[in-house]
């Protein structure tokens, strides 16, 4: 099962927080969910491949706060914040709500699966060799400190007549281990021969690596350290 399930969805609510953080009544829920999707789609389309890793949305009654995680924050903010003001206005016209846009910088794009997938897509669109591109992306990710990486390409690779799937892996990707920080990214490369789908899994270690978390995890699991048994009197 772990091999077929998307790692982010598998861990959501257990180790990973939701991408949309808000509550709504039954009659409003569907409308707001579609609105979230519209916002994400619009931002992705507007900025294309400008290094957007993820978009998190929070709502209150008064306003919608959109957090954009990007490796190139400058492109979204623009000169003196003009670009972000323009985006805010466009999103308000789209949703008819009060919107606040906040940008968050992704410091290590080499270990972000979404950004790695988009980088591979960009190279494939420039007619680069798919094997060389996969190898380069994986080497960069492992050098940046990842515990494991897997890349899968599907489509008419190298302009072949028949579509096929090529996969390559380095390190370990424990898909069924919930505490493993396995993240997933997907992108499509629009080549002359057709679209190529790119899937990237990256293992960034353990969610419970810090001391406090580990102690809490052991306590929850009921692993209480036993005291050494004292010598009995004879």
MDAnalysis code that builds the backbone (N, CA, C; Angstrom):
import MDAnalysis as mda
import numpy as np

u = mda.Universe.empty(702, n_residues=234, atom_resindex=np.repeat(np.arange(234), 3), trajectory=True)
u.add_TopologyAttr("name", ["N", "CA", "C"] * 234)
u.add_TopologyAttr("resid", np.arange(1, 235))
u.add_TopologyAttr("resname", ["UNK", "UNK", "UNK", "UNK", "UNK", "UNK", "UNK", "UNK", "UNK", "UNK", "UNK", "UNK", "UNK", "UNK", "UNK", "UNK", "UNK", "UNK", "UNK", "UNK", "UNK", "UNK", "UNK", "UNK", "UNK", "UNK", "UNK", "UNK", "UNK", "UNK", "UNK", "UNK", "UNK", "UNK", "UNK", "UNK", "UNK", "UNK", "UNK", "UNK", "UNK", "UNK", "UNK", "UNK", "UNK", "UNK", "UNK", "UNK", "UNK", "UNK", "UNK", "UNK", "UNK", "UNK", "UNK", "UNK", "UNK", "UNK", "UNK", "UNK", "UNK", "UNK", "UNK", "UNK", "UNK", "UNK", "UNK", "UNK", "UNK", "UNK", "UNK", "UNK", "UNK", "UNK", "UNK", "UNK", "UNK", "UNK", "UNK", "UNK", "UNK", "UNK", "UNK", "UNK", "UNK", "UNK", "UNK", "UNK", "UNK", "UNK", "UNK", "UNK", "UNK", "UNK", "UNK", "UNK", "UNK", "UNK", "UNK", "UNK", "UNK", "UNK", "UNK", "UNK", "UNK", "UNK", "UNK", "UNK", "UNK", "UNK", "UNK", "UNK", "UNK", "UNK", "UNK", "UNK", "UNK", "UNK", "UNK", "UNK", "UNK", "UNK", "UNK", "UNK", "UNK", "UNK", "UNK", "UNK", "UNK", "UNK", "UNK", "UNK", "UNK", "UNK", "UNK", "UNK", "UNK", "UNK", "UNK", "UNK", "UNK", "UNK", "UNK", "UNK", "UNK", "UNK", "UNK", "UNK", "UNK", "UNK", "UNK", "UNK", "UNK", "UNK", "UNK", "UNK", "UNK", "UNK", "UNK", "UNK", "UNK", "UNK", "UNK", "UNK", "UNK", "UNK", "UNK", "UNK", "UNK", "UNK", "UNK", "UNK", "UNK", "UNK", "UNK", "UNK", "UNK", "UNK", "UNK", "UNK", "UNK", "UNK", "UNK", "UNK", "UNK", "UNK", "UNK", "UNK", "UNK", "UNK", "UNK", "UNK", "UNK", "UNK", "UNK", "UNK", "UNK", "UNK", "UNK", "UNK", "UNK", "UNK", "UNK", "UNK", "UNK", "UNK", "UNK", "UNK", "UNK", "UNK", "UNK", "UNK", "UNK", "UNK", "UNK", "UNK", "UNK", "UNK", "UNK", "UNK", "UNK", "UNK", "UNK", "UNK", "UNK", "UNK", "UNK", "UNK", "UNK", "UNK", "UNK", "UNK", "UNK", "UNK"])
u.atoms.positions = np.array([
    [0.829, -1.201, 0.000],
    [0.000, 0.000, 0.000],
    [0.867, 1.256, 0.000],
    [1.912, 1.239, 0.811],
    [2.773, 2.425, 0.916],
    [3.398, 2.836, -0.394],
    [3.560, 1.875, -1.320],
    [4.185, 2.199, -2.600],
    [3.240, 2.960, -3.509],
    [1.937, 2.839, -3.284],
    [0.968, 3.436, -4.201],
    [0.418, 4.779, -3.682],
    [0.503, 4.990, -2.376],
    [-0.104, 6.177, -1.774],
    [0.853, 7.363, -1.851],
    [0.305, 8.533, -2.149],
    [1.126, 9.746, -2.160],
    [1.574, 10.049, -0.732],
    [2.887, 10.187, -0.477],
    [3.382, 10.342, 0.893],
    [2.797, 11.515, 1.669],
    [2.529, 12.636, 0.991],
    [1.987, 13.800, 1.706],
    [0.584, 13.530, 2.225],
    [-0.254, 12.918, 1.384],
    [-1.618, 12.587, 1.808],
    [-1.627, 11.527, 2.896],
    [-0.691, 10.597, 2.824],
    [-0.576, 9.501, 3.781],
    [-0.229, 10.027, 5.179],
    [0.559, 11.119, 5.230],
    [1.028, 11.666, 6.508],
    [0.218, 12.858, 7.003],
    [-0.688, 13.380, 6.163],
    [-1.480, 14.542, 6.561],
    [-2.353, 14.218, 7.772],
    [-2.271, 15.086, 8.765],
    [-3.051, 14.886, 9.979],
    [-2.340, 14.037, 11.006],
    [-1.221, 13.409, 10.602],
    [-0.441, 12.591, 11.539],
    [0.896, 13.284, 11.795],
    [1.640, 13.499, 10.728],
    [2.946, 14.170, 10.850],
    [2.987, 15.511, 10.123],
    [2.106, 15.676, 9.139],
    [2.105, 16.896, 8.319],
    [0.796, 17.640, 8.522],
    [0.876, 18.979, 8.546],
    [-0.331, 19.785, 8.708],
    [-1.059, 19.927, 7.369],
    [-2.335, 20.284, 7.430],
    [-3.125, 20.475, 6.205],
    [-2.634, 21.700, 5.435],
    [-2.829, 21.678, 4.096],
    [-2.436, 22.822, 3.257],
    [-3.436, 23.962, 3.377],
    [-4.690, 23.622, 3.692],
    [-5.720, 24.642, 3.937],
    [-6.144, 24.537, 5.396],
    [-5.974, 25.622, 6.148],
    [-6.293, 25.574, 7.571],
    [-7.459, 26.502, 7.886],
    [-8.651, 25.947, 7.913],
    [-9.847, 26.707, 8.258],
    [-10.998, 25.753, 8.530],
    [-12.030, 26.274, 9.166],
    [-13.244, 25.500, 9.447],
    [-14.415, 26.170, 8.756],
    [-15.376, 25.350, 8.302],
    [-16.559, 25.910, 7.637],
    [-17.745, 24.995, 7.880],
    [-18.926, 25.573, 7.783],
    [-20.146, 24.773, 7.942],
    [-20.323, 23.887, 6.705],
    [-21.206, 22.917, 6.826],
    [-21.402, 21.939, 5.747],
    [-21.779, 22.596, 4.424],
    [-22.639, 23.633, 4.503],
    [-23.117, 24.252, 3.248],
    [-22.049, 25.138, 2.581],
    [-21.061, 25.634, 3.373],
    [-20.027, 26.516, 2.802],
    [-18.759, 25.768, 2.404],
    [-18.586, 24.571, 2.939],
    [-17.308, 23.863, 2.798],
    [-16.893, 23.667, 1.337],
    [-17.800, 23.138, 0.515],
    [-17.468, 22.825, -0.884],
    [-17.044, 24.076, -1.649],
    [-17.771, 25.159, -1.423],
    [-17.484, 26.427, -2.126],
    [-16.084, 26.945, -1.765],
    [-15.747, 26.885, -0.477],
    [-14.441, 27.376, -0.037],
    [-13.305, 26.481, -0.522],
    [-13.566, 25.198, -0.600],
    [-12.560, 24.256, -1.085],
    [-12.230, 24.526, -2.556],
    [-13.275, 24.767, -3.351],
    [-13.087, 25.086, -4.776],
    [-12.346, 26.423, -4.914],
    [-12.666, 27.361, -4.020],
    [-12.017, 28.678, -4.027],
    [-10.515, 28.537, -3.744],
    [-10.164, 27.681, -2.794],
    [-8.752, 27.416, -2.488],
    [-8.024, 26.885, -3.717],
    [-8.679, 25.970, -4.404],
    [-8.088, 25.370, -5.602],
    [-7.881, 26.426, -6.688],
    [-8.861, 27.329, -6.831],
    [-8.755, 28.423, -7.818],
    [-7.563, 29.321, -7.514],
    [-7.389, 29.644, -6.211],
    [-6.284, 30.515, -5.783],
    [-4.950, 29.860, -6.127],
    [-4.808, 28.568, -5.774],
    [-3.551, 27.851, -6.039],
    [-3.257, 27.782, -7.546],
    [-4.292, 27.458, -8.308],
    [-4.137, 27.318, -9.759],
    [-3.732, 28.657, -10.389],
    [-4.365, 29.732, -9.930],
    [-4.086, 31.068, -10.473],
    [-2.641, 31.483, -10.194],
    [-2.181, 31.264, -8.942],
    [-0.815, 31.655, -8.568],
    [0.205, 30.847, -9.355],
    [-0.045, 29.535, -9.469],
    [0.882, 28.665, -10.210],
    [0.974, 29.083, -11.680],
    [-0.199, 29.417, -12.263],
    [-0.246, 29.805, -13.670],
    [0.437, 31.159, -13.878],
    [0.225, 32.070, -12.945],
    [0.760, 33.436, -13.073],
    [2.279, 33.460, -12.979],
    [2.824, 32.646, -12.085],
    [4.278, 32.666, -11.883],
    [5.011, 31.527, -12.579],
    [4.257, 30.594, -13.157],
    [4.899, 29.500, -13.892],
    [5.890, 28.765, -13.016],
    [7.111, 28.638, -13.505],
    [8.144, 27.916, -12.745],
    [9.066, 28.909, -12.049],
    [8.518, 29.700, -11.145],
    [9.352, 30.665, -10.415],
    [9.687, 30.138, -9.027],
    [9.810, 28.828, -8.929],
    [10.263, 28.219, -7.676],
    [9.240, 28.199, -6.568],
    [7.941, 28.013, -6.896],
    [6.920, 27.932, -5.846],
    [6.817, 26.480, -5.385],
    [7.120, 26.273, -4.104],
    [7.119, 24.927, -3.533],
    [5.710, 24.515, -3.123],
    [5.054, 25.340, -2.314],
    [3.681, 25.040, -1.885],
    [2.949, 26.327, -1.531],
    [1.631, 26.229, -1.468],
    [0.789, 27.385, -1.118],
    [-0.129, 26.949, 0.010],
    [-0.019, 27.639, 1.154],
    [-0.848, 27.317, 2.316],
    [-1.883, 28.419, 2.490],
    [-3.122, 28.039, 2.794],
    [-4.211, 29.028, 2.916],
    [-4.855, 28.935, 4.292],
    [-4.978, 30.076, 4.945],
    [-5.677, 30.158, 6.236],
    [-6.822, 31.162, 6.094],
    [-7.938, 30.877, 6.759],
    [-9.100, 31.763, 6.655],
    [-9.631, 32.156, 8.025],
    [-10.082, 33.411, 8.103],
    [-10.902, 33.852, 9.230],
    [-12.187, 34.386, 8.594],
    [-13.106, 34.878, 9.391],
    [-14.350, 35.419, 8.802],
    [-14.068, 36.640, 7.943],
    [-13.063, 37.420, 8.372],
    [-12.803, 38.690, 7.677],
    [-11.926, 38.540, 6.441],
    [-10.899, 37.686, 6.522],
    [-9.949, 37.649, 5.405],
    [-9.369, 36.262, 5.146],
    [-8.695, 36.188, 3.980],
    [-8.007, 34.950, 3.575],
    [-6.516, 35.276, 3.533],
    [-5.701, 34.483, 4.254],
    [-4.246, 34.683, 4.237],
    [-3.621, 33.589, 3.392],
    [-2.861, 34.012, 2.381],
    [-2.221, 33.057, 1.461],
    [-0.707, 33.101, 1.698],
    [-0.147, 31.965, 2.137],
    [1.300, 31.853, 2.349],
    [1.908, 31.174, 1.131],
    [2.827, 31.875, 0.450],
    [3.481, 31.308, -0.733],
    [4.921, 30.954, -0.370],
    [5.231, 29.669, -0.413],
    [6.595, 29.202, -0.125],
    [7.352, 29.125, -1.439],
    [8.394, 29.932, -1.565],
    [9.105, 30.008, -2.843],
    [10.610, 30.126, -2.643],
    [11.366, 29.611, -3.624],
    [12.826, 29.726, -3.589],
    [13.258, 31.081, -4.161],
    [12.358, 31.726, -4.932],
    [12.672, 33.038, -5.526],
    [11.627, 34.056, -5.076],
    [11.738, 34.432, -3.823],
    [10.744, 35.345, -3.228],
    [10.724, 36.694, -3.932],
    [11.890, 37.149, -4.397],
    [12.007, 38.452, -5.071],
    [11.092, 38.590, -6.272],
    [10.885, 37.484, -7.008],
    [10.017, 37.514, -8.195],
    [8.565, 37.764, -7.815],
    [8.160, 37.258, -6.645],
    [6.765, 37.412, -6.215],
    [6.543, 38.792, -5.594],
    [7.538, 39.253, -4.810],
    [7.394, 40.560, -4.144],
    [7.512, 41.701, -5.161],
    [8.496, 41.596, -6.065],
    [8.691, 42.630, -7.082],
    [9.373, 43.858, -6.509],
    [9.542, 44.865, -7.347],
    [10.224, 46.095, -6.936],
    [9.344, 46.890, -5.967],
    [9.853, 47.111, -4.757],
    [9.137, 47.857, -3.700],
    [7.770, 47.227, -3.383],
    [7.658, 45.925, -3.592],
    [6.416, 45.226, -3.251],
    [5.272, 45.438, -4.231],
    [5.580, 45.971, -5.425],
    [4.525, 46.260, -6.421],
    [3.852, 44.987, -6.918],
    [4.677, 43.951, -7.136],
    [4.175, 42.693, -7.705],
    [3.202, 42.004, -6.755],
    [3.547, 42.014, -5.452],
    [2.692, 41.350, -4.468],
    [1.372, 42.113, -4.288],
    [1.413, 43.440, -4.410],
    [0.187, 44.253, -4.332],
    [-0.734, 43.948, -5.514],
    [-0.107, 43.804, -6.683],
    [-0.857, 43.492, -7.903],
    [-1.529, 42.119, -7.783],
    [-0.759, 41.145, -7.254],
    [-1.280, 39.783, -7.073],
    [-2.449, 39.790, -6.085],
    [-2.295, 40.547, -4.989],
    [-3.356, 40.643, -3.973],
    [-4.646, 41.170, -4.595],
    [-4.520, 42.215, -5.425],
    [-5.681, 42.827, -6.085],
    [-6.363, 41.818, -7.020],
    [-5.539, 41.072, -7.778],
    [-6.078, 40.083, -8.727],
    [-6.806, 38.947, -8.000],
    [-6.240, 38.504, -6.872],
    [-6.880, 37.439, -6.092],
    [-8.179, 37.921, -5.450],
    [-8.203, 39.188, -5.042],
    [-9.435, 39.760, -4.475],
    [-10.535, 39.828, -5.528],
    [-10.155, 40.172, -6.778],
    [-11.123, 40.202, -7.887],
    [-11.635, 38.793, -8.198],
    [-10.750, 37.804, -8.040],
    [-11.099, 36.411, -8.332],
    [-12.056, 35.832, -7.288],
    [-11.797, 36.146, -6.022],
    [-12.563, 35.517, -4.935],
    [-13.629, 36.427, -4.305],
    [-13.507, 37.750, -4.533],
    [-14.398, 38.745, -3.915],
    [-14.312, 38.691, -2.385],
    [-13.086, 38.496, -1.899],
    [-12.826, 38.507, -0.449],
    [-11.582, 39.341, -0.179],
    [-11.389, 39.680, 1.105],
    [-10.189, 40.429, 1.489],
    [-9.024, 39.438, 1.593],
    [-7.970, 39.680, 0.805],
    [-6.838, 38.732, 0.730],
    [-5.570, 39.382, 1.266],
    [-4.783, 38.582, 1.986],
    [-3.446, 39.018, 2.427],
    [-2.454, 37.971, 1.940],
    [-1.426, 38.420, 1.199],
    [-0.423, 37.497, 0.655],
    [0.862, 37.624, 1.463],
    [1.369, 36.489, 1.929],
    [2.644, 36.467, 2.660],
    [3.599, 35.519, 1.955],
    [4.840, 35.957, 1.787],
    [5.823, 35.101, 1.105],
    [6.788, 34.499, 2.119],
    [7.078, 33.227, 1.940],
    [8.014, 32.515, 2.815],
    [9.122, 31.947, 1.929],
    [10.376, 32.120, 2.353],
    [11.497, 31.663, 1.523],
    [11.850, 30.207, 1.805],
    [12.081, 29.455, 0.729],
    [12.565, 28.066, 0.840],
    [14.084, 28.142, 0.750],
    [14.756, 27.866, 1.867],
    [16.212, 28.053, 1.929],
    [16.996, 26.976, 1.196],
    [16.457, 25.749, 1.167],
    [17.201, 24.646, 0.529],
    [16.365, 24.016, -0.591],
    [16.350, 24.653, -1.768],
    [15.527, 24.125, -2.867],
    [15.972, 22.755, -3.372],
    [17.241, 22.374, -3.094],
    [17.763, 21.076, -3.581],
    [17.066, 19.897, -2.905],
    [16.516, 20.118, -1.688],
    [15.862, 19.010, -0.977],
    [14.336, 19.187, -0.943],
    [13.815, 20.071, -1.794],
    [12.367, 20.250, -1.909],
    [11.899, 19.503, -3.160],
    [11.110, 18.424, -2.998],
    [10.757, 17.593, -4.166],
    [10.013, 18.326, -5.270],
    [9.141, 19.270, -4.916],
    [8.390, 20.011, -5.931],
    [9.330, 20.850, -6.798],
    [10.295, 21.500, -6.154],
    [11.243, 22.349, -6.888],
    [12.209, 21.501, -7.725],
    [12.573, 20.332, -7.200],
    [13.450, 19.417, -7.956],
    [12.711, 18.921, -9.205],
    [11.425, 18.558, -9.051],
    [10.616, 18.078, -10.183],
    [10.482, 19.170, -11.246],
    [10.253, 20.416, -10.814],
    [10.110, 21.526, -11.767],
    [11.421, 21.827, -12.481],
    [12.536, 21.663, -11.761],
    [13.850, 21.888, -12.363],
    [14.116, 20.842, -13.452],
    [13.757, 19.581, -13.168],
    [13.916, 18.509, -14.162],
    [13.043, 18.793, -15.385],
    [11.796, 19.238, -15.135],
    [10.868, 19.560, -16.237],
    [11.449, 20.661, -17.128],
    [12.047, 21.671, -16.500],
    [12.643, 22.788, -17.235],
    [13.778, 22.287, -18.143],
    [14.609, 21.383, -17.605],
    [15.734, 20.834, -18.381],
    [15.238, 19.993, -19.557],
    [14.173, 19.188, -19.304],
    [13.639, 18.332, -20.374],
    [13.026, 19.160, -21.500],
    [12.414, 20.281, -21.129],
    [11.827, 21.174, -22.147],
    [12.906, 21.821, -23.008],
    [14.122, 21.921, -22.438],
    [15.261, 22.472, -23.206],
    [15.992, 21.371, -23.980],
    [15.332, 20.207, -24.097],
    [15.832, 19.055, -24.859],
    [17.098, 18.425, -24.270],
    [17.253, 18.507, -22.962],
    [18.397, 17.862, -22.307],
    [18.150, 16.354, -22.227],
    [19.217, 15.579, -22.103],
    [19.096, 14.118, -21.990],
    [18.425, 13.775, -20.657],
    [17.383, 12.934, -20.705],
    [16.618, 12.666, -19.484],
    [17.437, 11.904, -18.447],
    [18.322, 11.002, -18.894],
    [19.137, 10.219, -17.945],
    [20.140, 11.117, -17.229],
    [20.778, 12.004, -17.989],
    [21.759, 12.922, -17.410],
    [21.068, 13.881, -16.440],
    [19.873, 14.344, -16.821],
    [19.108, 15.273, -15.977],
    [18.716, 14.615, -14.656],
    [18.235, 13.362, -14.733],
    [17.858, 12.610, -13.528],
    [19.057, 12.438, -12.598],
    [20.182, 12.042, -13.187],
    [21.402, 11.778, -12.406],
    [21.869, 13.054, -11.707],
    [21.879, 14.171, -12.464],
    [22.357, 15.441, -11.909],
    [21.473, 15.889, -10.745],
    [20.147, 15.790, -10.935],
    [19.191, 16.211, -9.898],
    [19.363, 15.372, -8.630],
    [19.528, 14.056, -8.808],
    [19.684, 13.156, -7.658],
    [20.992, 13.409, -6.919],
    [22.068, 13.631, -7.671],
    [23.369, 13.913, -7.043],
    [23.311, 15.198, -6.219],
    [22.684, 16.241, -6.780],
    [22.565, 17.517, -6.066],
    [21.775, 17.359, -4.771],
    [20.688, 16.564, -4.839],
    [19.834, 16.348, -3.669],
    [20.586, 15.603, -2.573],
    [21.311, 14.553, -2.950],
    [22.059, 13.771, -1.965],
    [23.195, 14.595, -1.356],
    [23.842, 15.432, -2.172],
    [24.920, 16.292, -1.673],
    [24.395, 17.340, -0.694],
    [23.127, 17.736, -0.886],
    [22.518, 18.750, -0.006],
    [22.116, 18.172, 1.350],
    [22.279, 16.858, 1.523],
    [22.035, 16.252, 2.836],
    [20.791, 15.398, 2.948],
    [20.160, 15.038, 1.825],
    [18.968, 14.179, 1.886],
    [19.383, 12.739, 2.209],
    [18.478, 12.000, 2.868],
    [18.758, 10.598, 3.226],
    [18.471, 9.656, 2.050],
    [17.620, 10.110, 1.132],
    [17.284, 9.284, -0.023],
    [16.486, 10.069, -1.038],
    [16.544, 9.662, -2.300],
    [15.788, 10.339, -3.360],
    [15.393, 9.314, -4.423],
    [14.193, 9.484, -4.953],
    [13.733, 8.638, -6.055],
    [13.089, 9.527, -7.104],
    [13.447, 9.314, -8.359],
    [12.884, 10.099, -9.471],
    [12.263, 9.134, -10.476],
    [11.044, 9.459, -10.910],
    [10.374, 8.621, -11.917],
    [9.861, 9.506, -13.043],
    [10.243, 9.162, -14.270],
    [9.781, 9.891, -15.460],
    [8.888, 8.970, -16.277],
    [7.814, 9.508, -16.829],
    [6.904, 8.707, -17.659],
    [6.454, 9.514, -18.862],
    [6.527, 8.899, -20.040],
    [6.115, 9.580, -21.272],
    [7.003, 9.136, -22.432],
    [6.996, 9.918, -23.498],
    [7.820, 9.591, -24.679],
    [9.244, 10.095, -24.444],
    [9.975, 9.349, -23.623],
    [11.323, 9.760, -23.223],
    [12.294, 9.686, -24.392],
    [13.042, 10.764, -24.564],
    [14.015, 10.825, -25.664],
    [13.366, 10.829, -27.030],
    [12.073, 11.203, -27.090],
    [11.349, 11.267, -28.362],
    [10.985, 9.901, -28.917],
    [10.972, 8.868, -28.051],
    [10.662, 7.502, -28.499],
    [9.225, 7.403, -28.994],
    [8.970, 6.423, -29.859],
    [7.626, 6.227, -30.417],
    [6.632, 5.808, -29.345],
    [7.099, 4.944, -28.442],
    [6.209, 4.421, -27.403],
    [6.561, 5.009, -26.039],
    [5.527, 5.402, -25.308],
    [5.753, 5.959, -23.967],
    [6.212, 4.854, -23.025],
    [7.095, 5.232, -22.091],
    [7.542, 4.255, -21.092],
    [7.862, 4.965, -19.775],
    [8.164, 4.188, -18.759],
    [8.499, 4.745, -17.445],
    [9.935, 4.396, -17.096],
    [10.693, 5.404, -16.667],
    [12.066, 5.180, -16.198],
    [12.148, 5.665, -14.763],
    [12.761, 4.872, -13.907],
    [12.846, 5.237, -12.495],
    [14.268, 5.044, -11.991],
    [14.701, 5.907, -11.075],
    [16.041, 5.798, -10.506],
    [15.995, 6.188, -9.040],
    [16.795, 5.520, -8.207],
    [16.718, 5.753, -6.767],
    [18.106, 5.742, -6.135],
    [18.276, 6.570, -5.113],
    [19.535, 6.623, -4.366],
    [19.193, 6.777, -2.885],
    [19.874, 6.057, -2.018],
    [19.568, 6.141, -0.583],
    [18.310, 5.353, -0.237],
    [17.647, 5.724, 0.852],
    [16.450, 4.977, 1.287],
    [15.204, 5.848, 1.273],
    [14.087, 5.272, 0.827],
    [12.789, 5.958, 0.805],
    [11.785, 5.059, 1.541],
    [11.692, 5.149, 2.869],
    [10.760, 4.285, 3.611],
    [9.323, 4.804, 3.521],
    [8.578, 4.377, 2.502],
    [7.250, 4.933, 2.221],
    [6.223, 4.619, 3.310],
    [6.344, 3.473, 3.957],
    [5.333, 3.080, 4.949],
    [5.643, 3.574, 6.353],
    [6.847, 4.119, 6.574],
    [7.216, 4.609, 7.904],
    [6.702, 6.030, 8.062],
    [5.660, 6.202, 8.861],
    [5.009, 7.510, 8.977],
    [5.927, 8.578, 9.568],
    [6.831, 8.189, 10.466],
    [7.690, 9.194, 11.088],
    [8.825, 9.633, 10.169],
    [9.037, 8.930, 9.056],
    [10.061, 9.324, 8.079],
    [9.559, 10.534, 7.290],
    [10.426, 11.528, 7.158],
    [10.030, 12.785, 6.483],
    [10.174, 12.621, 4.967],
    [9.307, 11.785, 4.394],
    [9.330, 11.558, 2.940],
    [8.353, 12.544, 2.298],
    [8.873, 13.375, 1.398],
    [8.038, 14.386, 0.732],
    [7.965, 14.085, -0.760],
    [6.909, 14.592, -1.404],
    [6.629, 14.219, -2.800],
    [6.392, 15.467, -3.648],
    [6.878, 15.424, -4.888],
    [6.647, 16.532, -5.812],
    [6.315, 16.004, -7.197],
    [5.467, 16.740, -7.931],
    [5.083, 16.322, -9.287],
    [5.098, 17.523, -10.227],
    [5.613, 17.302, -11.427],
    [5.602, 18.355, -12.456],
    [5.465, 17.703, -13.825],
    [5.071, 18.500, -14.818],
    [4.958, 17.998, -16.199],
    [5.825, 18.836, -17.120],
    [6.556, 18.143, -17.971],
    [7.374, 18.836, -18.972],
    [6.668, 18.741, -20.311],
    [6.349, 19.902, -20.896],
    [5.659, 19.929, -22.195],
    [6.705, 19.913, -23.306],
    [7.006, 18.729, -23.823],
    [7.991, 18.605, -24.915],
    [7.266, 18.529, -26.256],
    [8.036, 18.621, -27.336],
    [7.451, 18.595, -28.688],
    [6.748, 17.269, -28.960],
    [7.265, 16.181, -28.371],
    [6.696, 14.849, -28.615],
    [5.483, 14.553, -27.730],
    [5.311, 15.343, -26.695],
    [4.207, 15.115, -25.743],
    [4.657, 15.420, -24.329],
    [3.722, 15.364, -23.400],
    [4.062, 15.682, -22.012],
    [4.784, 14.531, -21.319],
    [5.737, 14.898, -20.464],
    [6.446, 13.904, -19.652],
    [6.140, 14.208, -18.191],
    [5.653, 13.202, -17.484],
    [5.335, 13.375, -16.062],
    [6.560, 13.075, -15.208],
    [6.799, 13.931, -14.218],
    [7.973, 13.765, -13.341],
    [7.505, 13.656, -11.897],
    [7.855, 12.547, -11.252],
    [7.534, 12.358, -9.836],
    [8.838, 12.292, -9.053],
    [8.872, 12.980, -7.922],
    [10.095, 12.989, -7.087],
    [9.723, 12.714, -5.636],
    [10.394, 11.737, -5.047],
    [10.266, 11.462, -3.617],
    [11.604, 11.794, -2.960],
    [11.579, 12.544, -1.855],
    [12.823, 12.849, -1.134],
    [12.646, 12.535, 0.344],
    [13.593, 11.796, 0.895],
    [13.585, 11.469, 2.323],
    [14.514, 12.445, 3.045],
    [13.924, 13.328, 3.858],
    [14.708, 14.329, 4.590],
    [14.904, 13.948, 6.062],
    [14.999, 12.652, 6.332],
    [15.272, 12.225, 7.707],
    [14.015, 11.874, 8.473],
    [13.998, 12.243, 9.753],
    [12.946, 11.821, 10.676],
    [12.257, 13.030, 11.280],
    [10.910, 12.979, 11.387],
    [10.174, 14.080, 12.024],
    [10.511, 14.183, 13.512],
    [10.873, 13.055, 14.120],
    [11.098, 13.030, 15.568],
    [12.581, 13.005, 15.919],
    [13.397, 13.657, 15.088],
    [14.839, 13.647, 15.319],
    [15.274, 14.429, 16.548],
    [14.554, 15.521, 16.859],
    [14.955, 16.350, 17.998],
    [14.716, 15.596, 19.302],
    [15.498, 15.924, 20.321],
    [15.457, 15.198, 21.596],
    [14.102, 15.151, 22.241],
    [13.426, 16.339, 22.303],
    [12.121, 16.417, 22.982],
    [11.105, 15.515, 22.304],
    [11.067, 15.605, 20.952],
    [10.095, 14.811, 20.194],
    [10.310, 13.316, 20.400],
    [11.597, 12.920, 20.410],
    [11.905, 11.505, 20.577],
    [11.411, 11.005, 21.927],
    [11.651, 11.828, 22.976],
    [11.201, 11.442, 24.319],
    [9.698, 11.290, 24.361],
    [9.003, 12.266, 23.717],
    [7.531, 12.231, 23.688],
    [7.049, 10.975, 22.965],
    [7.730, 10.644, 21.871],
    [7.340, 9.461, 21.084],
    [7.515, 8.185, 21.905],
    [8.636, 8.094, 22.648],
    [8.876, 6.904, 23.468],
    [7.855, 6.795, 24.582],
    [7.514, 7.964, 25.162],
    [6.532, 7.966, 26.247],
    [5.178, 7.486, 25.733],
    [4.810, 7.976, 24.521],
    [3.528, 7.577, 23.930],
    [3.512, 6.081, 23.641],
    [4.630, 5.576, 23.170],
    [4.696, 4.161, 22.813],
    [4.778, 3.268, 24.048],
    [4.893, 3.912, 25.214],
    [4.946, 3.148, 26.459],
    [6.293, 2.519, 26.715],
    [7.329, 3.056, 26.065],
    [8.667, 2.506, 26.264],
    [9.322, 3.198, 27.453],
    [8.968, 2.791, 28.627],
    [9.535, 3.382, 29.847],
    [10.826, 2.640, 30.165],
    [11.956, 3.372, 30.326],
    [13.211, 2.662, 30.609],
    [13.153, 1.939, 31.942],
    [13.568, 0.689, 31.908],
    [13.504, -0.110, 33.134],
    [14.726, 0.175, 34.016],
    [14.484, 0.216, 35.343],
    [15.608, 0.400, 36.272],
    [16.283, -0.949, 36.453],
    [17.604, -0.920, 36.612],
    [18.281, -2.204, 36.830],
    [17.815, -2.844, 38.137],
    [17.540, -4.114, 38.095],
    [17.018, -4.807, 39.280],
    [18.083, -4.868, 40.357],
    [17.683, -4.494, 41.585],
    [18.642, -4.532, 42.711],
    [18.869, -5.951, 43.159],
    [20.015, -6.166, 43.820],
    [20.327, -7.526, 44.299],
    [19.473, -7.854, 45.515],
    [18.850, -8.980, 45.508],
    [17.998, -9.380, 46.626],
    [18.824, -9.870, 47.811],
    [18.240, -9.747, 49.032],
    [18.950, -10.212, 50.218],
    [18.897, -11.723, 50.298],
    [20.003, -12.279, 50.675],
    [20.051, -13.740, 50.811],
    [19.890, -14.122, 52.287],
])
